[in-house]
Amino acid sequence: MLRGLADTLLSDFGLLAVFAFVGIESLGIPLPGETMLVTAAVYAGATGKLSIELVLLCSMAGAIIGDNIGFMLGAWGGLRLLRRYGRYVRIDERRIKLGRYLFLRHGGKVVFFGRFTAVLRTYAAFLAGTLHMDWKRFLFFNASGAIIWSLVFGLGAYWLQDVFERLSTPANIAFAVIGISVAIWVIRFAHRNAERLEEQAERALPD
């Protein structure tokens, strides 16, 4: 279904669809940006009606611009939302500060590798802004992830086409397993060391 929608939009809007889908997904709305990128790359390879170079550039631009909008939205209102409604999901000020501290230390990994997993690809930028990650550091890992992700999936689909499409699901599963494993490890680490980490966060972020 998603592939059919991507095909239709691609035929109607061309490169704009690639930029829009990837960008909108990156700013926090779960659209199938990766599906659109793969579809456009396959279409470019099969028909020659689209330039693969422009497909890749539109994907990179959409990812970088969308993520930066998501980052700004998080920085503008994300923390206020957590402080106002966080108590309903057992998130208090100390845990917000702990999240900021962990993201400051490991945020680059989350932003970079999050580009390769569906859930983090949608929300990592907003979380980075919400937790006040340094923007220049965010931009570096964001742009690096966007460029490598676009090249891997775009060129992979363009060169391998049907073979890549058969492998893309296992690849996504593998990346998801890695991402979930890392997330579980971080959560378990945080639970086991919560008090010590909260004390470190309080010293590092006294404001």
Buried (B, 14 or more C-beta within 10 A) or exposed (E): EEBEBBBEBBEEEBBEBBBBBBBBBBBBEEBBBBBBBBBBBBBBBEEEEBEBEBBBBBBBBBBBBBBBBBBBBBBEBBBEEBEEEBEEEEBEEBBBBBBBBBBBEEBBEBBBBBBBBBEBBBBBBBBBBBBBBEBEBBBBBBBBBBBBBBEBBBBBBBEBBEEBBEEBEEBBEEBBEEBEEBBEEBEEEBEEEEEEBBEBBEEEBEE
